[in-house]
Amino acid sequence: METIIIHPKTKEEVRALKTIFKGMNIPFEKIGTSKKTYNQEFIAKIKKGDLDKKEGRFTSYSLEQLDEICK
């Protein structure tokens, strides 16, 4: 079996394709939209970082300190 990726340009094309696939009993799945989606693990890390910052679990450095660290 092979996988075919189709790029409809309008909502009408999407509806028509879904109708055809359903009518022909061809399984399909929605894997994304035009909006970018992020990996859920990445989102969890960002949320944890926000929580850590709110609860004071972070270290702040001046530009001079960062410059020294990076040497």
SVG drawing of the C-alpha trace seen along z (x, -y; Angstrom):
<svg xmlns="http://www.w3.org/2000/svg" viewBox="-20 -43 57 45">
<polyline fill="none" stroke="black" stroke-width="0.4" points="0.0,0.0 1.2,-3.5 0.5,-6.9 -0.6,-9.8 -0.4,-13.4 -2.9,-15.8 -2.7,-19.6 -6.2,-21.1 -6.2,-24.8 -9.7,-25.6 -12.2,-24.4 -14.5,-23.3 -11.7,-21.0 -11.3,-19.5 -15.0,-18.8 -15.1,-17.3 -12.1,-15.0 -13.5,-13.8 -16.9,-13.1 -15.1,-11.1 -12.9,-9.1 -15.9,-8.3 -18.0,-7.3 -15.3,-5.0 -14.6,-3.6 -11.0,-4.9 -9.6,-5.5 -8.0,-8.8 -6.7,-10.9 -6.3,-14.6 -2.6,-15.3 -2.6,-19.0 -4.0,-22.3 -2.5,-25.4 -1.8,-26.6 1.5,-25.3 1.2,-22.8 3.9,-22.1 5.0,-18.9 3.2,-18.3 6.5,-17.5 7.9,-20.9 4.7,-22.7 5.0,-20.9 8.7,-22.1 7.7,-25.7 4.8,-25.6 7.2,-24.1 9.6,-26.9 6.9,-29.5 5.9,-27.9 9.5,-27.8 9.9,-31.5 6.7,-32.4 7.8,-30.4 11.3,-31.9 13.2,-28.9 15.5,-30.6 18.9,-32.3 19.4,-35.7 22.7,-36.9 24.0,-40.2 25.4,-40.5 28.9,-40.7 28.4,-37.5 27.0,-35.7 29.9,-37.0 32.3,-35.6 30.4,-32.2 30.6,-31.9 34.4,-32.3"/>
</svg>
